[in-house]
């Protein structure tokens, strides 16, 4: 996130404007993680990898910009 100079607001905007591209299931824990692609405030494309915690909160694993 810092390497791409993204803020938490960019991450939030990418999640809210984005779509889930893929759902992956961990073989060991059976937890699902999601790959979400959306727009930042600067109209760049970003991907957010996250999972839902046992309390129903979104846990962000990583965020990165897409360079096309």
SEDREN-327774 format. One record per residue: y negated, z negated, x of N, C-alpha, C, CB in turn; residue number from 1; residue in one letter. Coordinates in pm, 1 decimal, always signed. Glycine has a CB too. Layout:
N
site n.y->Y&n.z->Z&n.x->X&ca.y->Y&ca.z->Z&ca.x->X&c.y->Y&c.z->Z&c.x->X&cb.y->Y&cb.z->Z&cb.x->X&resi->NUM&resn->a
...
//
This chain:
68
site n.y->+117.8&n.z->+0.0&n.x->+82.7&ca.y->+0.0&ca.z->+0.0&ca.x->+0.0&c.y->-125.6&c.z->+0.0&c.x->+88.1&cb.y->+1.0&cb.z->-121.0&cb.x->-94.6&resi->1&resn->x
site n.y->-128.6&n.z->-87.7&n.x->+186.5&ca.y->-244.9&ca.z->-94.1&ca.x->+275.0&c.y->-257.1&c.z->+30.1&c.x->+361.0&cb.y->-237.0&cb.z->-217.0&cb.x->+363.4&resi->2&resn->x
site n.y->-144.2&n.z->+85.6&n.x->+405.4&ca.y->-148.2&ca.z->+204.9&ca.x->+490.1&c.y->-209.9&c.z->+323.0&c.x->+416.4&cb.y->-7.6&cb.z->+240.9&cb.x->+537.9&resi->3&resn->x
site n.y->-188.4&n.z->+329.8&n.x->+285.4&ca.y->-243.6&ca.z->+438.1&ca.x->+204.9&c.y->-378.6&c.z->+402.2&c.x->+144.0&cb.y->-146.6&cb.z->+475.3&cb.x->+95.3&resi->4&resn->x
site n.y->-431.0&n.z->+284.8&n.x->+178.7&ca.y->-559.8&ca.z->+235.7&ca.x->+128.8&c.y->-563.5&c.z->+228.7&c.x->-23.8&cb.y->-672.5&cb.z->+325.1&cb.x->+178.7&resi->5&resn->x
site n.y->-454.5&n.z->+181.9&n.x->-83.4&ca.y->-447.2&ca.z->+163.3&ca.x->-227.6&c.y->-482.3&c.z->+19.2&c.x->-262.6&cb.y->-306.9&cb.z->+199.6&cb.x->-280.5&resi->6&resn->x
site n.y->-546.1&n.z->+1.2&n.x->-375.7&ca.y->-577.0&ca.z->-132.6&ca.x->-423.7&c.y->-481.1&c.z->-169.1&c.x->-536.1&cb.y->-723.7&cb.z->-141.7&cb.x->-471.7&resi->7&resn->x
site n.y->-483.5&n.z->-293.6&n.x->-577.3&ca.y->-400.1&ca.z->-336.4&ca.x->-689.1&c.y->-440.0&c.z->-263.0&c.x->-816.9&cb.y->-410.7&cb.z->-488.5&cb.x->-709.2&resi->8&resn->x
site n.y->-566.6&n.z->-224.0&n.x->-825.7&ca.y->-612.4&ca.z->-148.3&ca.x->-942.4&c.y->-553.0&c.z->-7.4&c.x->-943.9&cb.y->-765.6&cb.z->-140.5&cb.x->-943.9&resi->9&resn->x
site n.y->-536.0&n.z->+52.6&n.x->-826.3&ca.y->-468.6&ca.z->+182.6&ca.x->-818.2&c.y->-323.7&c.z->+170.7&c.x->-863.0&cb.y->-475.3&cb.z->+238.3&cb.x->-674.9&resi->10&resn->x
site n.y->-258.3&n.z->+63.5&n.x->-821.2&ca.y->-118.2&ca.z->+41.2&ca.x->-859.2&c.y->-107.5&c.z->+23.6&c.x->-1010.0&cb.y->-60.0&cb.z->-82.8&cb.x->-786.3&resi->11&resn->x
site n.y->-193.4&n.z->-59.0&n.x->-1065.9&ca.y->-192.6&ca.z->-82.5&ca.x->-1210.4&c.y->-219.5&c.z->+47.4&c.x->-1286.2&cb.y->-297.3&cb.z->-189.1&cb.x->-1248.4&resi->12&resn->x
site n.y->-316.0&n.z->+125.2&n.x->-1240.3&ca.y->-350.1&ca.z->+252.1&ca.x->-1305.6&c.y->-233.5&c.z->+350.2&c.x->-1297.4&cb.y->-476.0&cb.z->+314.0&cb.x->-1241.2&resi->13&resn->x
site n.y->-165.4&n.z->+354.1&n.x->-1183.6&ca.y->-49.6&ca.z->+443.6&ca.x->-1167.9&c.y->+61.8&c.z->+405.6&c.x->-1264.0&cb.y->+2.5&cb.z->+440.0&cb.x->-1023.2&resi->14&resn->x
site n.y->+83.9&n.z->+276.3&n.x->-1283.6&ca.y->+188.0&ca.z->+231.1&ca.x->-1376.1&c.y->+149.7&c.z->+265.1&c.x->-1520.3&cb.y->+211.5&cb.z->+79.0&cb.x->-1361.2&resi->15&resn->x
site n.y->+24.2&n.z->+239.2&n.x->-1556.3&ca.y->-19.2&ca.z->+260.0&ca.x->-1694.8&c.y->-31.0&c.z->+406.8&c.x->-1732.7&cb.y->-151.4&cb.z->+192.6&cb.x->-1717.4&resi->16&resn->x
site n.y->-63.1&n.z->+493.7&n.x->-1636.7&ca.y->-76.5&ca.z->+636.4&ca.x->-1666.2&c.y->+49.4&c.z->+714.2&c.x->-1632.7&cb.y->-193.4&cb.z->+694.4&cb.x->-1590.3&resi->17&resn->x
site n.y->+145.3&n.z->+647.7&n.x->-1571.0&ca.y->+260.7&ca.z->+718.3&ca.x->-1517.1&c.y->+378.6&c.z->+728.2&c.x->-1612.5&cb.y->+304.9&cb.z->+651.8&cb.x->-1393.1&resi->18&resn->x
site n.y->+483.9&n.z->+781.1&n.x->-1555.9&ca.y->+610.3&ca.z->+793.6&ca.x->-1628.9&c.y->+724.1&c.z->+750.4&c.x->-1537.6&cb.y->+632.4&cb.z->+939.7&cb.x->-1679.7&resi->19&resn->x
site n.y->+828.6&n.z->+700.4&n.x->-1599.3&ca.y->+947.2&ca.z->+659.9&ca.x->-1522.9&c.y->+1024.6&c.z->+785.5&c.x->-1487.7&cb.y->+1036.9&cb.z->+558.8&cb.x->-1603.7&resi->20&resn->x
site n.y->+1042.7&n.z->+808.0&n.x->-1358.9&ca.y->+1115.7&ca.z->+925.5&ca.x->-1312.1&c.y->+1264.5&c.z->+898.4&c.x->-1300.0&cb.y->+1061.1&cb.z->+971.4&cb.x->-1178.6&resi->21&resn->x
site n.y->+1297.4&n.z->+774.8&n.x->-1263.5&ca.y->+1437.4&ca.z->+744.7&ca.x->-1233.5&c.y->+1462.0&c.z->+595.6&c.x->-1249.6&cb.y->+1474.6&cb.z->+790.6&cb.x->-1090.4&resi->22&resn->x
site n.y->+1580.2&n.z->+563.8&n.x->-1297.0&ca.y->+1626.0&ca.z->+425.0&ca.x->-1302.7&c.y->+1750.0&c.z->+415.6&c.x->-1215.1&cb.y->+1656.1&cb.z->+378.8&cb.x->-1451.1&resi->23&resn->x
site n.y->+1747.9&n.z->+321.8&n.x->-1121.9&ca.y->+1859.7&ca.z->+303.2&ca.x->-1029.9&c.y->+1919.5&c.z->+165.0&c.x->-1052.9&cb.y->+1814.4&cb.z->+320.3&cb.x->-881.8&resi->24&resn->x
site n.y->+2049.5&n.z->+152.4&n.x->-1038.8&ca.y->+2116.7&ca.z->+24.5&ca.x->-1054.9&c.y->+2173.5&c.z->-19.8&c.x->-921.6&cb.y->+2227.6&cb.z->+33.4&cb.x->-1161.2&resi->25&resn->x
site n.y->+2142.2&n.z->-143.2&n.x->-882.8&ca.y->+2194.8&ca.z->-201.9&ca.x->-759.9&c.y->+2344.0&c.z->-228.1&c.x->-778.3&cb.y->+2119.0&cb.z->-333.6&cb.x->-723.1&resi->26&resn->x
site n.y->+2425.3&n.z->-183.2&n.x->-684.1&ca.y->+2570.6&ca.z->-197.8&ca.x->-695.3&c.y->+2616.6&c.z->-342.4&c.x->-686.0&cb.y->+2638.5&cb.z->-117.2&cb.x->-588.1&resi->27&resn->x
site n.y->+2544.7&n.z->-424.7&n.x->-610.0&ca.y->+2585.2&ca.z->-563.5&ca.x->-588.5&c.y->+2537.0&c.z->-654.7&c.x->-701.4&cb.y->+2531.7&cb.z->-613.6&cb.x->-454.8&resi->28&resn->x
site n.y->+2407.0&n.z->-647.3&n.x->-732.4&ca.y->+2348.8&ca.z->-740.2&ca.x->-829.7&c.y->+2342.3&c.z->-683.7&c.x->-971.0&cb.y->+2210.7&cb.z->-779.2&cb.x->-786.0&resi->29&resn->x
site n.y->+2365.1&n.z->-555.0&n.x->-987.9&ca.y->+2355.0&ca.z->-484.5&ca.x->-1116.6&c.y->+2213.2&c.z->-484.3&c.x->-1173.3&cb.y->+2449.1&cb.z->-547.6&cb.x->-1217.2&resi->30&resn->x
site n.y->+2112.8&n.z->-518.6&n.x->-1091.7&ca.y->+1974.4&ca.z->-512.4&ca.x->-1135.4&c.y->+1927.3&c.z->-367.6&c.x->-1135.8&cb.y->+1884.3&cb.z->-598.8&cb.x->-1044.9&resi->31&resn->x
site n.y->+1838.2&n.z->-337.3&n.x->-1227.8&ca.y->+1780.5&ca.z->-203.7&ca.x->-1233.7&c.y->+1646.0&c.z->-203.2&c.x->-1164.3&cb.y->+1766.3&cb.z->-156.0&cb.x->-1379.2&resi->32&resn->x
site n.y->+1617.3&n.z->-94.1&n.x->-1094.2&ca.y->+1483.3&ca.z->-73.7&ca.x->-1040.1&c.y->+1436.6&c.z->+62.3&c.x->-1087.5&cb.y->+1480.9&cb.z->-83.9&cb.x->-883.0&resi->33&resn->x
site n.y->+1305.8&n.z->+77.2&n.x->-1095.3&ca.y->+1246.6&ca.z->+195.2&ca.x->-1156.8&c.y->+1151.7&c.z->+264.0&c.x->-1060.5&cb.y->+1173.4&cb.z->+157.9&cb.x->-1285.3&resi->34&resn->x
site n.y->+1152.0&n.z->+397.1&n.x->-1064.4&ca.y->+1059.8&ca.z->+479.9&ca.x->-986.9&c.y->+959.6&c.z->+538.7&c.x->-1085.0&cb.y->+1135.5&cb.z->+593.1&cb.x->-906.6&resi->35&resn->x
site n.y->+832.5&n.z->+500.4&n.x->-1068.8&ca.y->+726.5&ca.z->+540.0&ca.x->-1161.1&c.y->+624.7&c.z->+623.9&c.x->-1084.9&cb.y->+658.7&cb.z->+415.3&cb.x->-1226.4&resi->36&resn->x
site n.y->+587.4&n.z->+738.4&n.x->-1140.7&ca.y->+485.3&ca.z->+824.0&ca.x->-1079.1&c.y->+365.3&c.z->+831.8&c.x->-1171.2&cb.y->+541.0&cb.z->+966.4&cb.x->-1049.5&resi->37&resn->x
site n.y->+246.7&n.z->+804.0&n.x->-1114.6&ca.y->+124.0&ca.z->+808.1&ca.x->-1193.4&c.y->+4.4&c.z->+839.9&c.x->-1106.1&cb.y->+102.3&cb.z->+676.0&cb.x->-1265.5&resi->38&resn->x
site n.y->-113.5&n.z->+833.0&n.x->-1165.9&ca.y->-238.1&ca.z->+866.7&ca.x->-1097.5&c.y->-311.5&c.z->+741.5&c.x->-1052.2&cb.y->-327.9&cb.z->+949.9&cb.x->-1188.4&resi->39&resn->x
site n.y->-376.7&n.z->+752.0&n.x->-936.1&ca.y->-466.4&ca.z->+646.0&ca.x->-890.1&c.y->-604.7&c.z->+673.4&c.x->-948.9&cb.y->-471.4&cb.z->+638.7&cb.x->-732.6&resi->40&resn->x
site n.y->-700.9&n.z->+585.4&n.x->-921.7&ca.y->-836.6&ca.z->+608.2&ca.x->-969.6&c.y->-901.2&c.z->+730.2&c.x->-905.1&cb.y->-921.5&cb.z->+486.1&cb.x->-943.9&resi->41&resn->x
site n.y->-855.8&n.z->+768.1&n.x->-787.0&ca.y->-909.8&ca.z->+885.7&ca.x->-718.3&c.y->-834.1&c.z->+1013.2&c.x->-756.1&cb.y->-904.5&cb.z->+865.2&cb.x->-566.7&resi->42&resn->x
site n.y->-751.5&n.z->+1005.6&n.x->-861.7&ca.y->-669.4&ca.z->+1117.6&ca.x->-910.4&c.y->-566.6&c.z->+1165.8&c.x->-808.8&cb.y->-758.3&cb.z->+1232.8&cb.x->-948.9&resi->43&resn->x
site n.y->-526.5&n.z->+1079.1&n.x->-717.0&ca.y->-413.6&ca.z->+1109.0&ca.x->-629.5&c.y->-286.5&c.z->+1067.3&c.x->-702.1&cb.y->-426.8&cb.z->+1036.1&cb.x->-490.9&resi->44&resn->x
site n.y->-173.7&n.z->+1122.3&n.x->-663.6&ca.y->-45.5&ca.z->+1083.3&ca.x->-719.8&c.y->+14.5&c.z->+971.3&c.x->-634.7&cb.y->+50.9&cb.z->+1205.1&cb.x->-727.8&resi->45&resn->x
site n.y->+66.6&n.z->+870.6&n.x->-701.5&ca.y->+130.8&ca.z->+759.0&ca.x->-632.3&c.y->+262.6&c.z->+728.0&c.x->-701.2&cb.y->+38.8&cb.z->+633.6&cb.x->-629.9&resi->46&resn->x
site n.y->+355.0&n.z->+674.3&n.x->-624.5&ca.y->+481.7&ca.z->+627.2&ca.x->-680.6&c.y->+492.7&c.z->+477.9&c.x->-659.4&cb.y->+602.4&cb.z->+700.4&cb.x->-616.6&resi->47&resn->x
site n.y->+540.0&n.z->+411.5&n.x->-763.1&ca.y->+560.8&ca.z->+267.7&ca.x->-761.1&c.y->+708.9&c.z->+243.6&c.x->-784.6&cb.y->+472.7&cb.z->+194.5&cb.x->-868.3&resi->48&resn->x
site n.y->+769.5&n.z->+164.0&n.x->-698.1&ca.y->+907.6&ca.z->+121.9&ca.x->-716.7&c.y->+903.3&c.z->-24.3&c.x->-758.2&cb.y->+993.9&cb.z->+143.2&cb.x->-586.0&resi->49&resn->x
site n.y->+965.2&n.z->-55.5&n.x->-870.6&ca.y->+960.3&ca.z->-192.9&ca.x->-919.4&c.y->+1084.2&c.z->-227.6&c.x->-999.4&cb.y->+836.3&cb.z->-214.5&cb.x->-1004.1&resi->50&resn->x
site n.y->+1096.6&n.z->-355.6&n.x->-1029.8&ca.y->+1207.4&ca.z->-404.0&ca.x->-1110.9&c.y->+1157.4&c.z->-514.3&c.x->-1201.5&cb.y->+1323.9&cb.z->-453.9&cb.x->-1022.7&resi->51&resn->x
site n.y->+1232.4&n.z->-544.4&n.x->-1304.4&ca.y->+1197.3&ca.z->-651.9&ca.x->-1395.3&c.y->+1263.7&c.z->-780.5&c.x->-1348.8&cb.y->+1238.7&cb.z->-617.8&cb.x->-1539.9&resi->52&resn->x
site n.y->+1185.2&n.z->-887.9&n.x->-1345.2&ca.y->+1238.7&ca.z->-1018.1&ca.x->-1305.0&c.y->+1312.9&c.z->-1080.3&c.x->-1423.9&cb.y->+1124.1&cb.z->-1112.9&cb.x->-1254.8&resi->53&resn->x
site n.y->+1389.1&n.z->-1186.5&n.x->-1401.1&ca.y->+1457.9&ca.z->-1254.6&ca.x->-1512.1&c.y->+1361.7&c.z->-1306.8&c.x->-1619.3&cb.y->+1540.2&cb.z->-1370.2&cb.x->-1458.0&resi->54&resn->x
site n.y->+1235.2&n.z->-1327.9&n.x->-1583.1&ca.y->+1136.9&ca.z->-1375.2&ca.x->-1680.8&c.y->+1064.3&c.z->-1261.1&c.x->-1751.1&cb.y->+1035.8&cb.z->-1464.9&cb.x->-1612.8&resi->55&resn->x
site n.y->+1101.5&n.z->-1136.3&n.x->-1719.4&ca.y->+1042.3&ca.z->-1020.8&ca.x->-1784.3&c.y->+917.0&c.z->-967.5&c.x->-1718.2&cb.y->+1011.8&cb.z->-1054.2&cb.x->-1923.0&resi->56&resn->x
site n.y->+881.4&n.z->-1017.6&n.x->-1603.3&ca.y->+764.3&ca.z->-970.0&ca.x->-1528.6&c.y->+804.8&c.z->-853.6&c.x->-1437.4&cb.y->+701.2&cb.z->-1085.8&cb.x->-1444.7&resi->57&resn->x
site n.y->+710.3&n.z->-764.3&n.x->-1413.0&ca.y->+735.4&ca.z->-653.2&ca.x->-1322.3&c.y->+715.7&c.z->-699.6&c.x->-1178.9&cb.y->+643.1&cb.z->-533.6&cb.x->-1354.3&resi->58&resn->x
site n.y->+817.3&n.z->-678.4&n.x->-1095.7&ca.y->+810.5&ca.z->-709.5&ca.x->-952.9&c.y->+795.5&c.z->-576.4&c.x->-879.9&cb.y->+938.8&cb.z->-789.4&cb.x->-903.2&resi->59&resn->x
site n.y->+685.2&n.z->-560.9&n.x->-808.1&ca.y->+659.7&ca.z->-436.9&ca.x->-735.9&c.y->+725.8&c.z->-446.1&c.x->-599.5&cb.y->+507.1&cb.z->-409.5&cb.x->-722.2&resi->60&resn->x
site n.y->+812.8&n.z->-350.2&n.x->-571.4&ca.y->+885.5&ca.z->-348.3&ca.x->-444.9&c.y->+804.7&c.z->-273.1&c.x->-339.4&cb.y->+1024.6&cb.z->-283.6&cb.x->-462.9&resi->61&resn->x
site n.y->+758.4&n.z->-154.2&n.x->-374.1&ca.y->+676.8&ca.z->-75.6&ca.x->-281.0&c.y->+591.6&c.z->+24.4&c.x->-358.4&cb.y->+766.3&cb.z->-2.0&cb.x->-177.8&resi->62&resn->x
site n.y->+485.0&n.z->+70.3&n.x->-294.5&ca.y->+393.8&ca.z->+169.1&ca.x->-351.4&c.y->+355.4&c.z->+266.0&c.x->-240.9&cb.y->+266.9&cb.z->+101.4&cb.x->-414.1&resi->63&resn->x
site n.y->+347.1&n.z->+394.8&n.x->-274.5&ca.y->+305.8&ca.z->+491.7&ca.x->-172.8&c.y->+240.1&c.z->+611.3&c.x->-239.5&cb.y->+426.3&cb.z->+537.0&cb.x->-87.3&resi->64&resn->x
site n.y->+151.6&n.z->+675.3&n.x->-164.4&ca.y->+87.0&ca.z->+797.8&ca.x->-209.3&c.y->+180.4&c.z->+916.0&c.x->-188.6&cb.y->-45.9&cb.z->+820.2&cb.x->-134.9&resi->65&resn->x
site n.y->+167.6&n.z->+1015.1&n.x->-274.3&ca.y->+242.5&ca.z->+1138.6&ca.x->-258.6&c.y->+148.0&c.z->+1243.7&c.x->-201.7&cb.y->+304.9&cb.z->+1185.4&cb.x->-394.4&resi->66&resn->x
site n.y->+188.9&n.z->+1304.0&n.x->-94.1&ca.y->+108.5&ca.z->+1409.1&ca.x->-31.7&c.y->+174.5&c.z->+1541.7&c.x->-64.7&cb.y->+95.5&cb.z->+1388.5&cb.x->+124.1&resi->67&resn->x
site n.y->+101.9&n.z->+1625.0&n.x->-135.9&ca.y->+159.0&ca.z->+1753.8&ca.x->-177.9&c.y->+96.5&c.z->+1868.3&c.x->-105.1&cb.y->+142.4&cb.z->+1774.0&cb.x->-326.1&resi->68&resn->x
//
